[in-house]
Every structure is written in C-alpha cells, then in structure tokens.
Amino acid sequence: MDLEDVKDINTKYGPGKVGKDSDGNTVIYRPGSSEGSPTLEIQLPGRWKIKIRY
C-alpha cells in the first residue's frame, strides 16, 4: 500500500504503524490482536472499520 504520513505507534501487542491512503482512509498495522494474529485495520471516515487478521 502506498501510504502517506506513516508514523510508528505503540500498541499493547508491540510496535505498529499508522498512515493514510490516497482516499483519506486511516490504515493501522498491529503485530497482534485479541485473537493473537497480526492485524491490518482500515478506518473509513464516517463509516466503518475493516479488520484483516492474518
């Protein structure tokens, strides 16, 4: 993904990243989740969150 304004973040699962895509959606990477797997979360403004666990 081609993201802008990518920043390092601290999560309770370890270091992650957050940035914005070309449509203005926030994209968050976390190395873990409550299920234990890494998560890619896409937050659509004013709509919903899409979580992809892999």
C-alpha positions in Angstrom: 0.0 0.0 0.0 1.2 3.5 -0.8 0.6 5.4 2.5 1.4 9.0 3.5 2.3 10.4 6.9 3.4 6.9 8.2 4.2 7.0 11.9 5.4 4.5 14.4 2.9 3.7 17.2 3.0 1.7 20.4 0.2 -0.9 20.9 -0.4 -3.4 23.6 0.8 -6.0 21.2 4.1 -4.3 20.3 5.2 -1.6 17.8 2.9 -0.9 14.9 2.4 1.7 12.2 -0.3 4.1 11.1 -0.7 6.1 7.9 -3.3 7.5 5.4 -4.0 6.1 2.0 -4.8 8.1 -1.1 -8.5 8.1 -0.4 -8.0 9.6 3.1 -8.6 6.3 5.0 -6.5 5.6 8.1 -4.6 2.4 7.8 -3.2 0.8 11.0 -0.9 -2.2 11.4 -0.7 -4.0 14.7 1.6 -7.1 15.3 -1.1 -8.8 17.3 -4.7 -8.9 18.3 -7.0 -10.4 20.9 -7.1 -13.5 18.7 -3.3 -13.5 18.6 -2.8 -12.8 14.9 -1.3 -9.6 13.3 -4.0 -7.1 12.2 -4.3 -4.6 9.3 -7.2 -2.2 10.1 -8.6 0.3 7.6 -10.8 3.0 9.0 -13.1 4.6 6.5 -14.1 8.2 7.7 -17.7 8.3 8.9 -18.3 4.7 8.0 -16.8 1.5 9.5 -13.6 -0.3 10.3 -12.3 -3.2 8.3 -10.0 -5.6 10.2 -7.9 -8.1 8.4 -6.3 -10.7 10.6 -3.7 -13.0 9.1 
